[in-house]
Amino acid sequence: MSLLTTSSGVSGITPDDYGPLIVQPVERESVALQVAGKLKTSSTKVHIPIVQTDAGASFVAEGEEIAPTDATLGELEITPAKCAGLSIVSNELAEDSDPDAQKLVGDGLARSIARVLDRSFFNSLPAPAPKGLEAVDGVGNVDAGTKFTNLDAFQEAINRGEDVGATITAFAANPVDALTLAQLKQAKDSNVPLLGSDPTTPTRRTVLGVPLYVSNAVTAGTVWGIPRDRVIVVMRRDVTLDASKHARFTSDQVAIKATMRVAHAFPHPAAIQRITLSKA
């Protein structure tokens, strides 16, 4: 899509203005970047250590030697993949646009990158997309029955996380399931919702005190219980944005390209809980 304008008497967009128009909106729009820990790197690959077996400990009498035991370590090798968006604008818009036009270009690219990032995080997309939650082996599975009627499955997910030393810090659901949960009431013939509210974000709901995030990228019938410290989005630097007139010289347009290199790391799959509805 090309964006054109004939407005006059307005200020311009310079390359230095692009950063906050892209980086901050992506982090604000992407559910993955809100529920997972973030690791920023300048390397092409990242090695994340995994403790597969802890070093042993025992009670020892005073003065006796402490028997050494070794932890069993592994590692994940993560290679961020490129996610990019391209927008075409006229030279006039690039040079003589007001803040509203800047926001239009920046927010559009940011939303696009955030949607792709979330799809890769919550699903199992083909390469070159990074490995997502649905491709992770060993996650905890909680059967919620054929429909959500109470929050028992969520309590089970929280407890299963605690069983492996993790704390569920976020639930992520498809809008369809989020609406079903929001419509649950505390008792029959009651109008009081079963879900709680987040005082820091009035429009956000909580499940048993845990924030509930909503994304179309989550498969309907699945709700993810995510411990922030056991799930990582690896970002190779921040989002970069480049502008070039060369390829569209004859049409007097500018190509604006936003690029983000990202991957996901799941060093402790058992800490992640997948709540699923079974088919009737």
Buried (B, 14 or more C-beta within 10 A) or exposed (E): EEBEBEEEEBEBBEEEBBBEBBBBBBBEBBBBBBBBBBBEBEEEEBEBEEEEEEEEEEEEEEEEEEEEEEEEEEEBEBBBBEBBBEBBBBBBBBBBBBEEBBBBBBBBBBBBBBBBBBBBBBBEBEEEBBBBBBEBEEBBEBEBEEEBEEBEBBEBBBEBBEEBEBEBBBBBBBEEBBEBBBEEEEEEEEEEBBBBEBEEEEEBBBBBEBBBBBBBBBBEBBBBBBBBEBBBBBBBEBBBBEBEEEEBEEEEBBBBBBBBBBBBBBBBBBBBBBBBBEEE
